[in-house]
Amino acid sequence: MRLASLVKVGICLVVIALVMPALRAQAPANETATQFYTRYLAALGKATTIDQLTPLLSADMVKQITSTPADQRPMMFGMIKDMAGMNKNVKVTKETPNAKGATLAATATGMDGKPVKGTIDVMKEGGAWKLGKESWSN
């Protein structure tokens, strides 16, 4: 029994040693809310399923996703990708710290070629940045 326990602990340590550098590479320790949002946009561009984004989303957003029937999630993901694709040249213009994390002000070029303004809530959960509410308007 004791040997089996030691083997389990050893396997866990190996897994942790392999996974931790990858996690650190994804999220630098001193990452700002703006840097996180840039990383989120890159992940969104590469994602093929909503599940690939949930590690970057706030608990409330994940709750909304998981409360959606599984067969409707691909449609939800498609809508998220489509809405994100509407804006080009996204630039964060201001980062304002708040009690939960930060609010980002951003500009972009909308589908019609006109400027749009965005407000993005980014929060700290479990010591990591997570995307909250995001809204864009002319």
Backbone bond lengths (Angstrom), bond angles and torsions (degrees), N, CA, C in turn:
res aa  C-N    CA-C-N  psi(-1)  N-CA   C-N-CA  omega(-1)  CA-C   N-CA-C  phi
1 M - - - 1.449 - - 1.526 111.38 -
2 R 1.298 115.83 -44.26 1.449 119.89 -177.37 1.526 111.26 -62.31
3 L 1.324 117.38 -40.90 1.456 121.71 178.92 1.526 110.52 -63.77
4 A 1.317 116.61 -40.89 1.470 120.40 178.77 1.524 110.59 -62.69
5 S 1.309 117.24 -39.44 1.467 120.71 178.49 1.517 111.24 -65.76
6 L 1.333 116.11 -40.84 1.460 120.06 178.44 1.528 111.09 -65.34
7 V 1.317 116.76 -37.99 1.468 120.45 177.98 1.521 109.70 -64.30
8 K 1.331 118.02 -43.08 1.465 121.97 179.03 1.533 110.60 -61.31
9 V 1.321 116.32 -45.33 1.465 120.49 178.93 1.523 109.93 -62.47
10 G 1.330 116.55 -42.35 1.461 120.45 178.86 1.520 112.03 -61.64
11 I 1.321 116.47 -43.30 1.467 120.32 178.23 1.525 110.26 -62.74
12 C 1.311 117.15 -43.32 1.473 120.44 178.52 1.525 111.14 -60.15
13 L 1.315 116.97 -43.12 1.464 120.27 179.94 1.525 111.51 -64.32
14 V 1.325 117.19 -39.02 1.461 120.44 177.89 1.520 110.28 -64.25
15 V 1.334 116.87 -44.67 1.466 120.71 178.93 1.519 110.18 -60.77
16 I 1.321 117.35 -45.76 1.468 121.22 179.50 1.529 110.12 -61.34
17 A 1.320 116.97 -43.66 1.467 120.39 -179.84 1.523 111.64 -62.44
18 L 1.332 116.95 -33.63 1.457 120.01 179.75 1.520 112.75 -79.06
19 V 1.324 117.30 -34.95 1.462 121.72 -174.71 1.522 112.60 -83.02
20 M 1.296 118.78 -37.99 1.472 121.83 -174.09 1.526 113.68 -58.08
21 P 1.330 120.41 -44.60 1.468 118.32 178.47 1.525 112.32 -60.86
22 A 1.314 116.96 -37.40 1.472 119.83 178.87 1.515 110.53 -65.29
23 L 1.326 117.19 -41.06 1.466 119.71 178.88 1.520 110.93 -65.76
24 R 1.324 117.19 -40.51 1.458 120.02 178.62 1.518 111.16 -64.63
25 A 1.319 117.49 -37.00 1.466 121.46 179.35 1.522 110.63 -65.17
26 Q 1.314 117.16 -32.01 1.454 120.91 -179.87 1.521 111.53 -76.26
27 A 1.317 117.21 -38.13 1.458 120.85 -175.20 1.523 110.06 -131.52
28 P 1.335 117.65 94.09 1.458 120.28 178.15 1.537 111.46 -57.70
29 A 1.314 116.16 146.54 1.462 120.99 -176.09 1.526 112.53 -57.35
30 N 1.306 117.68 -37.40 1.467 121.13 -177.52 1.522 112.29 -100.24
31 E 1.310 117.29 25.42 1.461 121.79 -177.56 1.533 110.84 -61.88
32 T 1.313 116.39 132.82 1.461 121.58 176.59 1.525 109.18 -85.17
33 A 1.319 116.12 166.66 1.464 120.80 176.73 1.529 110.29 -60.42
34 T 1.309 116.57 -38.89 1.464 121.30 178.82 1.530 110.84 -63.98
35 Q 1.322 117.12 -44.55 1.461 120.80 178.22 1.525 110.36 -63.49
36 F 1.335 116.64 -39.95 1.462 119.91 177.16 1.524 110.40 -60.80
37 Y 1.326 117.66 -45.69 1.461 120.58 -177.65 1.535 110.59 -63.34
38 T 1.302 116.71 -38.05 1.465 120.87 176.26 1.530 109.69 -62.61
39 R 1.316 116.49 -41.72 1.464 121.35 177.81 1.531 110.25 -65.38
40 Y 1.338 116.66 -39.76 1.464 120.84 177.44 1.535 110.56 -61.01
41 L 1.339 116.78 -46.42 1.470 119.90 -179.42 1.529 111.07 -60.65
42 A 1.328 116.70 -39.21 1.463 120.15 178.00 1.530 110.29 -65.45
43 A 1.326 116.82 -42.42 1.463 120.77 178.65 1.523 110.75 -64.48
44 L 1.326 116.67 -40.06 1.462 121.41 178.35 1.527 110.34 -61.72
45 G 1.309 116.48 -41.32 1.454 120.35 179.75 1.517 113.00 -63.09
46 K 1.329 117.21 -31.63 1.457 121.68 -177.84 1.533 113.22 -93.06
47 A 1.320 117.18 -19.36 1.469 121.29 -173.38 1.525 111.76 -65.68
48 T 1.320 114.45 144.09 1.463 120.58 176.18 1.529 111.48 -115.57
49 T 1.351 116.79 -9.66 1.460 121.36 175.53 1.524 108.82 -142.29
50 I 1.317 115.52 158.31 1.466 121.04 178.81 1.533 110.57 -64.91
51 D 1.334 116.58 -30.75 1.466 120.38 -178.56 1.523 112.31 -61.92
52 Q 1.320 117.32 -26.49 1.464 120.53 179.09 1.525 111.60 -71.44
53 L 1.321 117.09 -19.12 1.467 120.84 -178.56 1.518 113.37 -97.38
54 T 1.328 118.22 -21.21 1.465 119.35 -172.76 1.531 114.36 -56.29
55 P 1.345 120.65 -31.11 1.465 117.74 176.78 1.536 113.37 -63.71
56 L 1.326 117.13 -17.48 1.463 121.51 -178.29 1.532 112.37 -99.96
57 L 1.321 116.99 -2.76 1.459 120.98 -174.97 1.523 111.40 -103.24
58 S 1.339 115.20 150.65 1.455 120.83 179.22 1.521 110.40 -63.94
59 A 1.318 115.86 160.63 1.461 121.20 179.19 1.524 110.76 -57.76
60 D 1.330 117.49 -38.95 1.470 120.40 178.70 1.529 111.30 -63.48
61 M 1.324 116.84 -42.02 1.465 120.09 179.22 1.530 110.60 -66.28
62 V 1.322 116.81 -41.57 1.465 120.27 178.80 1.522 109.97 -63.64
63 K 1.326 116.63 -38.70 1.471 121.23 178.24 1.529 110.12 -60.87
64 Q 1.338 116.99 -42.47 1.464 120.52 177.47 1.529 110.89 -61.51
65 I 1.320 115.52 -42.01 1.468 119.98 -178.93 1.523 110.34 -65.70
66 T 1.333 116.50 -48.46 1.466 119.32 -176.37 1.525 112.15 -71.12
67 S 1.317 118.01 -19.53 1.465 119.48 176.28 1.532 111.69 -82.45
68 T 1.322 116.66 -10.20 1.463 121.57 175.82 1.525 107.76 -81.76
69 P 1.329 118.00 134.19 1.473 119.49 178.05 1.536 110.78 -53.62
70 A 1.316 115.47 139.74 1.469 121.61 -174.72 1.526 112.61 -54.29
71 D 1.318 117.51 -35.42 1.464 119.19 -177.99 1.526 112.60 -73.70
72 Q 1.345 117.22 -13.48 1.465 121.22 178.63 1.528 112.91 -97.83
73 R 1.310 117.42 -9.94 1.464 120.97 -177.60 1.522 113.70 -63.93
74 P 1.330 119.43 -39.23 1.472 118.26 176.69 1.525 111.83 -59.89
75 M 1.329 117.90 -37.93 1.461 120.94 177.72 1.530 110.16 -65.62
76 M 1.339 116.51 -41.64 1.468 121.44 177.88 1.524 109.65 -61.13
77 F 1.327 116.29 -44.09 1.458 120.97 179.47 1.525 110.43 -62.26
78 G 1.325 116.47 -42.60 1.464 120.82 177.41 1.513 111.93 -58.82
79 M 1.326 116.79 -40.78 1.464 120.84 178.80 1.524 110.74 -65.82
80 I 1.330 116.91 -41.18 1.472 120.80 178.37 1.530 109.83 -62.00
81 K 1.331 116.58 -45.96 1.467 120.65 179.48 1.532 110.87 -63.21
82 D 1.332 116.57 -43.02 1.461 120.28 179.52 1.521 111.47 -62.07
83 M 1.339 116.72 -45.04 1.469 120.41 -179.10 1.520 110.41 -64.89
84 A 1.328 117.08 -40.75 1.466 120.16 179.27 1.525 110.38 -66.00
85 G 1.314 116.63 -34.56 1.457 120.97 -179.27 1.511 114.07 -72.40
86 M 1.333 116.21 -13.27 1.467 119.86 179.28 1.521 111.80 -68.00
87 N 1.309 116.60 -30.77 1.461 121.50 -176.24 1.525 110.47 -101.91
88 K 1.312 115.09 131.32 1.461 121.85 177.73 1.527 108.72 -115.72
89 N 1.313 115.76 157.86 1.472 121.56 176.32 1.533 112.22 55.55
90 V 1.324 116.46 47.72 1.463 120.85 179.96 1.524 109.26 -68.12
91 K 1.336 115.37 129.28 1.463 121.49 178.24 1.520 109.44 -134.53
92 V 1.317 116.02 126.64 1.463 120.51 174.85 1.522 107.23 -78.29
93 T 1.334 115.97 125.68 1.467 120.80 -177.29 1.524 112.91 -102.64
94 K 1.335 115.56 -20.00 1.459 118.24 -178.63 1.523 109.11 -157.18
95 E 1.321 115.54 139.51 1.456 122.64 176.47 1.522 107.38 -121.74
96 T 1.326 116.55 115.55 1.450 121.38 -177.90 1.523 110.10 -113.62
97 P 1.334 117.27 111.17 1.469 119.56 178.50 1.533 110.69 -62.66
98 N 1.330 115.84 147.23 1.461 121.23 173.59 1.526 108.61 -143.00
99 A 1.324 116.77 -177.37 1.464 120.91 -174.86 1.530 112.92 -61.35
100 K 1.317 117.64 -31.14 1.468 120.61 -177.20 1.517 113.52 -94.87
101 G 1.325 117.35 -20.18 1.463 121.65 -177.58 1.511 110.57 166.18
102 A 1.339 116.20 -97.68 1.464 119.77 -179.81 1.527 109.88 -160.55
103 T 1.323 113.98 154.53 1.455 121.63 171.66 1.521 106.67 -113.40
104 L 1.313 115.19 128.40 1.454 120.87 -179.97 1.524 109.78 -103.61
105 A 1.309 115.66 135.81 1.470 121.40 169.91 1.520 105.15 -102.50
106 A 1.331 115.62 136.14 1.463 119.08 -176.61 1.517 110.72 -140.32
107 T 1.311 114.69 160.47 1.457 121.82 173.02 1.521 107.87 -126.19
108 A 1.322 114.89 157.59 1.458 120.59 177.82 1.521 107.72 -159.84
109 T 1.305 115.42 175.11 1.452 121.72 173.49 1.524 106.75 -105.54
110 G 1.333 116.04 123.04 1.450 120.81 -178.97 1.515 111.66 -76.77
111 M 1.339 116.11 176.66 1.467 121.65 -178.70 1.518 112.65 -58.94
112 D 1.336 115.47 -30.69 1.464 120.01 -178.68 1.523 112.36 -84.80
113 G 1.347 116.44 3.39 1.459 120.67 179.46 1.518 113.57 85.54
114 K 1.335 116.70 -1.95 1.467 120.88 -179.72 1.527 110.17 -92.61
115 P 1.340 116.05 154.66 1.467 119.50 179.35 1.528 111.55 -68.01
116 V 1.327 114.95 142.94 1.461 121.82 173.20 1.520 107.97 -128.30
117 K 1.334 115.34 155.81 1.456 121.55 179.28 1.517 109.21 -117.51
118 G 1.307 114.48 141.64 1.453 119.49 -178.95 1.510 112.18 -125.13
119 T 1.337 114.48 152.72 1.451 122.55 172.75 1.523 106.46 -126.64
120 I 1.311 116.08 124.59 1.457 121.38 -175.55 1.520 108.86 -126.26
121 D 1.329 115.77 125.30 1.456 121.05 175.93 1.524 108.60 -94.76
122 V 1.325 115.61 124.30 1.451 122.48 177.95 1.517 106.47 -122.80
123 M 1.328 116.07 132.53 1.456 118.47 -176.36 1.518 111.65 -129.20
124 K 1.308 114.83 161.21 1.456 120.99 175.27 1.529 107.44 -96.27
125 E 1.315 115.77 125.39 1.464 122.12 174.42 1.521 106.94 -133.13
126 G 1.314 115.64 123.22 1.462 118.97 -178.70 1.514 112.88 60.43
127 G 1.331 116.36 28.87 1.462 121.47 178.80 1.521 114.54 82.41
128 A 1.344 117.69 1.79 1.465 120.95 -178.63 1.524 110.39 -119.84
129 W 1.318 116.09 147.96 1.459 120.84 175.94 1.520 109.91 -69.25
130 K 1.329 115.64 141.61 1.464 122.34 177.77 1.528 108.00 -139.70
131 L 1.319 115.83 144.96 1.455 121.16 178.66 1.518 109.98 -81.85
132 G 1.333 114.94 131.55 1.458 121.16 174.62 1.522 109.60 -107.08
133 K 1.299 116.13 -132.61 1.463 121.86 -178.47 1.529 110.67 -72.83
134 E 1.322 114.56 143.28 1.461 121.51 178.57 1.523 107.23 -136.35
135 S 1.336 117.28 129.37 1.471 119.45 178.34 1.517 110.25 -137.76
136 W 1.349 115.79 144.99 1.461 122.83 -178.94 1.509 109.25 -130.93
137 S 1.347 116.33 142.54 1.465 120.68 177.35 1.527 110.20 -151.99
138 N 1.330 115.00 162.61 1.484 121.51 177.71 1.509 110.06 -75.77
